[in-house]
């Protein structure tokens, strides 16, 4: 059984070369290759992306307390980590108040 999928008015994008004619990538009959990246292409990272990148690098300036992380990891592993449900609930209520604008 064959099913034809139409573009529904959307532009048809060029398909990458290789594996043409397979079920995953049907042959389109075009011989155009995707254009090479221009020399003036650039990427701009947001402040949040930069902060995440710095945190992922780790190190002294990452702001992550690696000793505390290891303590929590060990407590979770041996079952001694205690969860304070009241403190979590208070934090969620406080966050909800901040979001809704109520003190």
Secondary structure, 3 states (H helix, E strand, C coil): CCCCCCCCCCCCCCCCCCCCCCCCCCCCCCCCCCCCCCCCCCCCCCHHHHHHHHHHHCCHHHCCCHHHHHHHHHHHHHCCCCCCHHHHHHHHHHHHHHHHCCC
